[in-house]
Amino acid sequence: MTRYQVQLLDRLREPAYTGENRCIPCTLANTGIAAAVAGVLWVAWRPSVATVAFVVFLLAIYLRGYLVPGTPTLTKRYFPDAVLALFDPPQASGVEDPPADLERILHDAGILTHCPDREDLCLSEDFKWEWHEEIDHVRSRDLSRDILADLLGVESTAIHFQRHGEAYVLFVENQRVGTWESEAAFYADVAGATIIPEWTANWGALSPETRSSLLAGLRLFLENCPACGGVVELGEDTVESCCRTIDVFAVTCTDCGSRLLEVEQPEQLALA
């Protein structure tokens, strides 16, 4: 392929809807439309024209992300939300257990205590100090890899990381074993998983799902960002995936914008 041809393809390419941003439902829907139109041409005209047309349609979908203008908007509007959710990019593990149960486990371990100045739960001073010390200690990808290898019982060379937007994804060999909203959330969980066994004797008896929920829920109580040290803020936000718009509760570092926790709002709350 000549340099001119490469430059032409780059000009035709639409980055907003290709690569990591590609909308899989849009691609499938447009491929179906392309096949249907090519089938009509095959029957009504001649096979050679249908074949050329289908190749051109597929090239357009590959370069642009869609064939029919407005497909991303139409997909969001008319595809069932449950179907679109299947094609969301990797999402971080949320707080799956009832919050009261998580709070009880953390409170019984002495990790959470009643706030001195309000009716709420806060990190105990001893745990908060120890957690932030450990976060500072593991704020390195190589060191985190070694700690995770020890926690997971695998060789450190088997561990690697990928990014999907801001999401931070952990793989052991070729298997995805963990996803975090950001690198900051990842460091918080690695540090938490390192020191929590010293605070609760039954940590090893908890299911991986419960441990993941505990670590994610614990991020709600962070006051300073693991990435930049800035203030942490709880609020509501609207996020865009390739296929849909999602209302979430979000814990965010105000200085650097790192997302520490993101939980999809229940429908009845999102509509309130």
Residue, then its C-alpha position, 0 to 999 in steps of 0.5 A: m500500500t502506497r503512502y498516498q493510500v495510507q493517508l487517504l484511509d487515515r482521512l476516511r477513518e473516524p476515531a470516535y467510532t473505531g478502535e477502542n471506541r467502536c460500538i459493537p451493536c452498531t457494527l453488527a447492525n450495519t453489517g446486517i444492513a450491508a448484507a441485506v442490501a448486497g443480497v438485494l443487488w445479487v438478486a435484482w442485478r448481478p453477483s459481481v456488483a453485489t460482491v463489490a458493493f458488500v466489500v465497499f460497505l464493509l470497508a466503510i464500516y471498518l473505517r467509519g464504525y458504521l454505514v448508515p449515518g446516525t447509527p450510534t444515536l439510533t442504537k442508543r435510542y432504540f436498542p434495549d438497554a439490557v442488550l447494550a449493557l452486554f457490549d459495555p467496555p470492561q467495568a470495575s467490580g462494584v459493591e455487590d453486597p448490601p452496604a450494611d453487611l460491608e460496613r458491619i464487617l469493616h466495623d467489627a474489624g476495627i477498620l471503620t469507627h463512628c465519626p467523632d463529629r457526625e452521625d456516620l462511619c469513618l476510617s479509624e485513625d490507625f487504619k487510615w494511617e497504615w493504609h495511606e502508608e501502604i498506598d505510598h509503598v505500592r505506588s509503583r507498577d513493578l512493585s504492585r506486580d510483585i505484591l499481586a503475584d504473591l497474593l495470587g500465588v503466581e509468577s510475577t511474569a504472568i501478570h500484565f496490565q492493560r488500559h481501556g480508557e481510564a479503566y485499569v485491567l489486570f491479566v494473569e496470562n491471558q485471563r482477565v482477573g480484575t478491573w479498576e476504574s483507574e490506576a489510583a483505585f488499583y493502588a488503593d485496593v492492592a494496599g488494602a488487600t495487603i494490610i486488611p488480613e492483619w485486621t481481620a482473622n477471617w479475611g481468607a474465609l471470605s469469597p473473592e466477590t466479597r473481598s472485592s466488594l469490601l475493597a471497593g466499598l472501602r474506597l468510599f472512605l478515602e479522604n485523599c487521592p492515592a494518585c495525587g493526594g488531592v481531596v476526594e469527592l462523592g457525587e453524581d455523574t453521567v458517563e458515556s459508553c460507546c452504546r449508551t448513557i449511564d447515570v452513576f454515583a462517583v467517587t472522584c479525586t478533585d485535583c487530578g480527576s482520577r475515578l476511585l469508584e463508579v456505581e451505576q445508579p438504580e433506575q428509580l434513583a436515576l429518574a428521581 
